[in-house]
Amino acid sequence: MNPDVHIIGGGLAGSEAAWQIARRGFHVRLSEMRGTGERTAAHHTDALAELVCSNSFRSDDDEKNAVGLLHHEMRRCDSLIMAAAAKARVPAGSALAVDRDVFSAEVEGQLAALPTLQIVRERIDTLPSNGLAIIATGPLTAEVLASSIAQATGADSLAFFDAIAPIVYRETIDMDICWMASRWDKGETKDYINCPMDKEQYLAFHQGLLDGEKTVFKEWEANTPYFDGCMPIEVMAERGLDTLRFGPMKPVGLDDPRTGRWPYAVVQLRQDNKLGTLWNMVGFQTKLKHAEQVRLFRTIPGLEQAEFARLGGLHRNTFLNAPLLLDRELRLKSSPHVRFAGQITGCEGYVESAAVGLMAGLMTAAQLVGRKWEAPPRTTALGALLSHITGDAEAETYQPMNVNFGLFPPLHDVKKKQRKEAYTERAKRDIATWLANLPPEA
């Protein structure tokens, strides 16, 4: 019997999508490459939903933390991943951490018990040409399948390295020091926030980049031939004292309104989402360790009190330019019978990956019964994450992102100290309303 849905990839996203569809009685074929004698460079077992890095799902605080709120919403949606995490939980304070072996065994056991789900250990090398499919192959998608995806979406649509620049919450930038301008005042709008540096500040910052503690590439990252276009800022600094001043920190054409002159160097931030709540540091992809980034980047004039929605990074990661290629239901615009889910869509993190898998599963189940799927409100963690991936992020600068409150529609009438609680209160109310209004078969 032909399955109703073919899911490729048995990680967190693929497992969650399979659960959401098969437990509604639809026939699912779940294809997983591991178990055929092949593995990715990061996996160590053949288990479904293997946790390859940390064993933590991060904060479980659903009152003040965006990822904790995402936990809450996924639990409300009967998430397999969250249920398995509860059974495998180990002490970790306010974080949700698990015994990784117990967790994977619980996921696989629950899936294997579904009568309409077939788990097949097989490698899939091409995108399915027909029938409903969900691609959830993760950040280490096999090279042959990645080539098939690239052919279907365009050569420039698939990235093989995160070149992640830090992202700053707009409200934490000191605009008494920074100013809005485009270089040479080109265009009708002033598109960049500019942080000026004098010579002494620049020299100290340059030395900080050289001295700062860095993470190192794993062997399989270092040998990946896609690195040349993703130069870390500290590597640029190593190439000469003025390299940055002729590169991403170039001051020419930017008149500081306080002096009427060009600064010695400038750090530019560019709007990163349509809401204007998040701004990325242009050209600042880095291998500096996170604590070092916070310390050093807060020496930049105007960013002394900066709060970061995301810190910089650079590592091997296959992902789509999802805002450009996927519709609002995670379908490939050029081949709408194919959905993508998990980290290959450009979300970052275990929980986010599973959450996108959950939504892909719900969308597909709705499609199978001929019902229009209603997305969760953008005021919820699920809705904010989905909206960011499928169109609210800027396609030109799209990079993997964790869930954070900067993705939510802002609350302007709430005091800053109370905003996190206000975001979660609004989200919990709206997710409850959304779930209450879903048809019974959903």
C-alpha positions in Angstrom: 0.0 0.0 0.0 1.3 3.4 -0.9 1.6 5.7 2.1 -0.4 8.9 2.5 2.8 10.7 3.4 6.5 10.0 2.9 8.7 11.5 5.6 12.4 11.6 5.0 14.6 11.9 8.1 14.1 10.4 11.5 15.4 13.2 13.7 13.4 15.3 16.1 11.4 17.0 13.3 10.7 14.0 11.2 9.7 11.9 14.3 7.3 14.6 15.5 5.8 15.1 12.1 5.3 11.3 11.8 3.6 11.2 15.2 1.2 14.0 14.4 0.1 12.4 11.1 0.1 8.7 11.9 -1.7 8.9 15.2 -4.6 10.5 13.3 -4.8 7.2 11.3 -3.0 8.2 8.1 -0.4 5.9 6.6 3.2 7.2 6.9 6.5 5.9 5.6 9.3 7.2 7.7 12.7 6.8 5.9 15.9 7.0 8.0 19.3 6.6 6.5 21.0 5.5 9.7 20.6 1.8 10.1 21.6 1.0 6.5 25.3 1.1 7.5 25.6 4.8 6.9 25.7 7.7 9.4 26.3 11.4 9.3 29.6 12.7 10.6 27.8 13.8 13.9 25.6 10.8 14.8 26.8 7.9 16.9 23.8 5.6 16.8 21.0 4.4 14.6 18.3 5.6 17.1 15.5 7.9 15.9 15.6 11.4 17.4 19.2 11.0 18.5 20.5 14.1 20.4 23.9 14.7 18.7 25.1 17.6 20.8 23.8 18.7 24.2 21.2 16.7 26.2 19.4 20.0 27.1 16.2 21.4 25.6 17.1 24.7 27.4 14.9 26.6 29.7 11.6 25.2 30.8 10.4 28.5 32.2 7.1 29.2 30.4 6.6 32.6 32.1 9.7 34.5 31.2 11.5 32.5 28.5 10.5 32.1 24.8 11.8 28.5 24.5 10.0 27.6 27.7 6.9 29.0 26.2 7.5 26.9 23.1 7.7 23.8 25.4 4.3 24.8 26.9 2.6 25.2 23.5 4.0 22.0 22.1 2.7 20.1 25.2 -0.7 21.6 24.5 -0.4 20.1 21.0 0.3 16.6 22.3 4.0 16.7 21.2 5.7 13.3 21.2 9.1 15.0 21.7 7.9 16.8 24.8 6.2 13.7 26.2 9.4 11.7 25.6 11.5 14.4 27.3 9.3 14.3 30.3 9.9 10.5 30.7 13.7 10.9 30.2 14.1 14.0 32.3 17.2 14.4 34.5 18.0 17.1 37.1 19.1 20.4 35.5 17.6 23.2 37.5 15.1 25.2 35.5 16.3 23.7 32.3 14.8 20.6 30.6 17.5 18.1 30.2 17.2 14.4 29.4 18.9 11.1 29.4 19.6 10.9 25.7 19.4 7.1 25.4 16.1 6.9 27.3 14.7 9.8 25.3 15.5 8.3 21.9 14.2 4.9 22.9 10.9 6.4 24.1 10.5 8.3 20.8 11.2 5.2 18.7 9.1 3.0 20.9 6.0 5.3 20.6 6.4 5.6 16.8 6.9 1.8 16.4 3.6 1.2 18.2 1.6 3.2 15.7 -0.2 0.7 13.4 -0.2 3.1 10.4 3.5 4.0 10.6 6.2 2.1 8.8 9.8 2.9 9.8 12.2 2.0 7.0 16.0 2.1 7.1 16.8 3.4 3.7 18.7 6.2 2.0 16.7 8.6 -0.2 18.8 10.4 -2.8 16.2 12.5 -4.6 13.2 14.6 -3.8 10.0 12.6 -4.3 8.4 13.4 -7.6 4.8 12.9 -6.5 2.8 12.2 -3.4 2.9 14.2 -0.2 6.3 14.3 1.4 8.1 16.0 4.3 11.9 16.5 4.1 13.3 16.6 7.6 16.9 15.6 7.0 18.5 18.2 9.3 21.7 20.2 9.1 23.8 17.3 7.8 21.6 16.3 4.9 23.4 13.7 2.7 25.3 15.2 -0.2 23.4 13.4 -2.9 20.0 14.5 -1.5 21.3 18.0 -0.9 22.3 18.1 -4.6 18.8 17.1 -5.6 17.3 19.8 -3.4 19.7 22.4 -4.8 18.7 21.4 -8.4 15.0 21.8 -7.5 15.4 25.1 -5.7 18.3 26.8 -7.5 22.1 26.7 -6.9 22.1 29.6 -4.5 19.2 28.5 -2.4 20.9 26.0 -0.2 23.6 27.0 2.3 26.2 24.6 3.7 27.6 26.8 6.5 25.9 29.1 9.0 27.6 32.4 8.8 25.8 33.8 11.7 26.2 37.4 12.7 25.0 38.4 16.2 21.5 39.9 16.4 20.7 42.7 18.8 17.3 43.7 20.3 16.6 47.2 18.8 15.4 48.6 22.1 18.8 48.0 23.7 20.8 50.1 21.2 21.8 53.6 22.5 20.6 55.9 19.8 22.1 58.9 21.6 25.5 57.5 20.4 24.4 55.6 17.2 22.6 57.1 14.2 20.6 56.0 11.2 22.1 56.4 7.8 22.9 54.6 4.6 26.4 55.0 3.1 26.7 58.2 1.1 23.0 58.8 2.0 22.1 56.6 -0.9 18.4 55.7 -1.3 15.3 57.4 0.2 15.6 55.6 3.5 18.3 55.4 6.2 18.7 51.6 6.4 21.5 51.1 8.8 22.2 51.8 12.5 25.8 53.1 12.7 28.0 52.7 15.8 31.1 55.0 15.6 34.6 54.2 16.8 37.6 56.5 17.3 41.1 55.2 16.7 41.7 54.2 20.3 38.5 52.3 20.5 39.1 50.5 17.2 42.6 49.4 18.1 41.4 48.0 21.4 38.5 46.2 19.6 40.9 44.8 17.0 43.2 43.4 19.7 40.2 41.9 21.5 39.3 40.0 18.3 42.8 38.6 18.2 43.0 37.7 21.8 39.5 36.4 22.3 38.9 32.7 23.0 37.5 30.9 20.0 35.7 27.6 19.3 37.4 25.3 16.9 35.9 23.4 13.9 35.2 19.8 14.2 37.1 17.7 11.6 34.1 17.3 9.4 33.5 21.0 9.4 37.1 22.0 8.7 37.1 19.7 5.6 33.9 21.0 4.1 34.8 23.0 1.0 32.2 25.8 1.5 34.1 27.8 4.0 35.8 30.4 1.9 32.8 32.6 1.5 32.1 32.8 5.3 35.2 34.6 6.7 35.0 35.1 10.5 35.6 38.6 11.6 38.6 37.5 13.7 40.2 35.9 10.7 39.8 39.2 8.8 41.4 41.0 11.8 44.4 38.6 11.6 45.1 39.6 8.1 46.1 43.2 9.0 45.4 46.1 11.3 43.3 47.9 8.8 41.6 45.0 7.0 38.3 45.6 8.9 38.4 49.3 8.2 38.4 48.5 4.5 35.8 45.7 5.0 32.8 45.4 7.3 33.8 48.3 9.5 34.5 50.8 6.6 33.6 54.3 7.7 33.6 56.1 4.3 30.4 57.9 3.3 29.0 57.9 6.9 29.0 61.3 8.5 28.6 61.2 12.3 26.0 63.8 13.0 27.7 64.7 16.3 31.0 65.6 14.5 30.1 66.1 10.9 33.0 63.8 10.0 33.5 60.1 9.2 34.4 58.0 12.3 37.7 56.1 12.3 35.7 52.9 12.0 32.0 52.0 12.2 30.0 49.0 13.1 26.8 48.8 11.1 23.5 47.0 12.0 20.9 46.1 9.5 17.2 45.3 10.2 16.7 41.6 10.4 12.9 41.1 10.5 9.9 43.0 9.3 8.8 44.0 12.8 12.0 46.0 13.1 12.7 44.5 16.6 15.9 42.6 15.6 19.1 44.1 14.0 22.1 42.1 12.9 25.7 43.2 13.1 26.8 43.3 9.4 29.8 41.1 8.6 30.3 39.9 12.2 30.1 36.1 11.7 32.5 34.7 14.2 34.0 31.7 16.0 34.5 33.7 19.3 32.9 31.9 22.2 29.6 33.3 23.3 30.7 34.9 26.6 33.6 36.5 24.8 31.3 37.9 22.2 29.1 39.5 24.8 32.0 41.1 26.6 33.8 42.4 23.5 30.7 43.5 21.5 29.5 45.6 24.5 32.7 47.7 24.1 31.3 49.0 20.8 29.9 52.5 21.3 26.1 52.4 21.5 26.1 48.7 22.4 27.2 48.9 26.0 23.8 47.7 27.2 23.0 45.5 24.2 21.0 42.4 24.7 21.4 39.7 22.1 18.7 37.6 20.5 21.4 35.5 18.9 25.1 35.4 19.1 27.5 34.8 16.2 28.7 31.5 14.9 30.0 29.6 12.0 29.5 25.9 11.5 28.4 23.2 9.0 24.7 23.4 8.5 22.6 22.6 5.4 19.6 24.9 5.3 17.2 26.5 2.8 16.5 30.2 2.2 13.1 29.4 3.5 11.5 32.9 3.4 12.2 32.9 -0.4 11.4 29.2 -1.2 8.6 28.0 1.1 5.0 29.2 1.3 3.3 29.9 4.6 2.6 26.1 5.0 6.2 25.1 4.6 5.6 23.8 1.1 8.2 24.2 -1.6 6.7 26.8 -3.9 8.0 25.1 -7.0 6.9 21.7 -5.9 4.0 22.1 -3.4 3.6 18.4 -2.7 6.9 18.6 -0.8 7.1 20.2 2.7 10.3 20.9 4.7 10.6 20.7 8.4 13.2 21.0 11.1 16.6 22.6 10.9 16.8 22.4 7.2 14.2 25.2 7.2 16.6 27.5 9.1 15.3 27.1 12.6 18.0 26.4 15.2 17.8 24.1 18.2 16.2 20.8 19.2 12.9 22.3 20.4 12.5 24.6 17.4 13.3 21.8 15.0 10.6 19.6 16.7 8.2 22.4 16.7 8.4 23.0 13.0 8.0 19.2 12.5 4.9 19.3 14.7 3.4 22.1 12.5 4.4 20.3 9.3 2.6 17.3 10.6 -0.5 19.2 11.5 -0.6 21.0 8.1 -0.3 17.7 6.3 -3.0 16.0 8.3 -5.3 18.9 7.6 -4.5 18.7 3.9 -5.3 14.9 3.9 -8.8 15.6 5.1 -9.3 18.5 2.7 -9.4 21.1 5.4 -7.7 24.5 5.3 -5.1 24.7 8.0 -5.2 27.7 10.2 -1.8 28.8 11.5 -1.3 29.5 15.2 -1.4 33.2 15.9 1.8 35.1 15.4 1.5 36.2 19.1 2.3 32.6 20.0 5.8 30.9 20.0 4.7 28.5 17.4 3.2 31.2 15.2 6.1 33.6 15.6 8.6 30.9 14.7 6.6 29.8 11.6 6.1 33.3 10.4 9.8 34.1 10.7 10.8 31.1 8.7 8.1 31.5 6.0 8.4 35.1 5.1 8.9 37.6 8.0 12.6 37.2 8.0 14.7 39.1 5.4 15.5 36.5 2.7 18.7 38.4 1.8 20.3 37.9 5.2 18.5 34.8 6.3 20.4 32.6 8.8 19.3 30.0 11.4 17.5 31.4 14.4 16.3 30.2 17.8 12.9 31.2 19.1 13.1 34.5 21.0 10.7 37.3 21.9 12.1 39.5 19.1 10.1 37.4 16.7 6.8 38.3 18.5 4.6 41.3 17.6 5.9 43.9 20.0 3.9 45.2 23.1 4.5 48.9 23.3 2.2 49.7 26.2 3.9 47.4 28.7 6.9 48.4 30.8 10.2 46.8 29.7 10.6 44.8 32.9 7.2 43.2 32.5 7.3 42.4 28.8 8.4 38.8 29.0 5.6 38.0 31.3 3.2 39.9 29.1 4.4 38.1 25.9 3.9 34.7 27.6 0.5 35.6 29.0 -0.7 36.8 25.6 0.7 33.7 23.9 -0.9 31.2 26.4 -4.3 32.9 25.9 -4.0 32.9 22.1 -2.7 29.3 21.8 -5.7 28.1 24.0 -8.1 29.9 21.8 -6.5 28.5 18.6 -6.6 25.0 19.9 -10.2 25.4 21.1 -11.3 26.5 17.6 -9.6 23.6 15.7 -12.0 21.0 14.2 -12.1 17.7 16.2 -10.1 15.8 13.5 -7.2 18.2 13.9 
